[in-house]
């Protein structure tokens, strides 16, 4: 029943130092970008990671791929803790871990042709040499829905959606088993977004790829993810399977996030009350004590500023970090 | 209700002359806004929605841009015919604008307070001290805590949401009759978006201000707009009361847009239905119906030329040939 876990993150923590001084840089503070995150992703699963800008969701993706070295914690992939591996030891594993970027304009080299872009990982690895190389490029273009004759075009000749397809083809070229998608559709137009979502969905199914899908668009995350993690100010607030989270969100933050998404139907919107959170996200330099969400929380009570809530499972597969919920549930 | 609309845009055409050719950014667009009403202009990037709004305020840089033809009747006065000086008196006083990026549209070397008092002194002939007081009042109104202190801050001291609040304060400072909000919440987070839009709505209701909301977000339009104009490739392809347009869309582009976004209130779809293809190049758009190359409902009624606005129901118009059929090809269920 349970599919095998492909990636496990335990207590992932990343602090960025804030330095002062021109010559001798002293560390004056720390930005707690990611603070003790734990979750796992199964083979072929899509885990959605949602949160507002600055909550640390992109940092999580980069820490998993070891593009940022985490301050503490473990990232277990194929039984190895990636955080303990040297750059050299990481090399062979990197081809299985890929990244799709947010901005299809900045993430492609303007002086490379499409085939150079897609083929660069192959050239670096020395795979598909000779006539086989061109065949593989054609195959990859086909997989992402581009025509083979586009192989010699430059990025500026492609539209935004097509560029994102190139980015996806590049990520697929080494047949990865895990891909971090960092806001892959937020730079695209509405009518194009659905094309890319469908493509990612198909690829996940066809090649059994596990995804970490980082996004701030809750409707899209619901559409595409199997499970969803909600982050706020570097911490995990709620983690649940898709239907559980969207049908009965437990954390007041998740409830507010969901209520803030307007629904494209005037009849529904005319009736729907929304939870408007007060204030703004505090600085991660100096996060609130206790529960980091309490200053904005409509349901906070006297314990909230004192006790930092732990992520606890309240029902099977549904965890929440909030003092409103009992810390244990009767096991059947 | 039969009173003349506050703003009437007739056949507006704005072109940009570039090295590659003439970009027909806005190509014969007409719309009107009644007093106190909120209308939305929806469309994807590059469809001309921002250019059409900037044309109202005559903020199109010339060259490369040029308003080729059309009339913009505001309170009965054609804004394209009045002098530059009169236009300057209108801008900010009678029509104001909330821009998309508050960081680039606020002046970084002036304090927030100065940017508000500037408008008050210019348009309402207030003294410095009176303007100062009014600015504090306005900042308080838009929900900025400790306005007496924050008034001395520079834009970089403010967060994105607060900058946008300051922009709203500037926009309402002269109690304009019309506010144009161009993607006011695209760069902020969803919880801040809710704060700002609820604020804009309560202010426009209270002051009886009309609002043109320019956005690509169909959810925002559904919540805040009375009437909707859907733009595609520089033209309006459909318009009508929001409920009508959403429940009985009459242009395949609108149908496609609504089908391509996932909705939180509905059971999850197994698959999204995207609009295939790309928006056309506005230098050489397809002749006739610009949506034709992407349209899934081309039929026997489609003709090479563009149909004139055709009324499908009371106040609901479209420029689709196939919409003239009794049963629309996309309403099969």
Interface residues (C-beta under 8 A of the other chain):
Chain A: X52 X53 X159 X161 X162 X189 X190 X191 X192 X193 X194 X195 X197 X198 X201 X216 X218 X219 X220 X222 X223 X242 X243 X246 X256 X257 X258 X259 X260 X261 X262 X263 X264 X265 X266 X267 X268 X269 X274 X276 X277 X280 X281
Chain B: X44 X45 X159 X161 X162 X189 X190 X191 X192 X193 X194 X195 X198 X216 X217 X218 X219 X220 X221 X222 X223 X225 X242 X243 X246 X247 X256 X257 X258 X260 X261 X262 X263 X264 X265 X268 X269 X271 X272 X273 X274 X275 X276 X278 X279
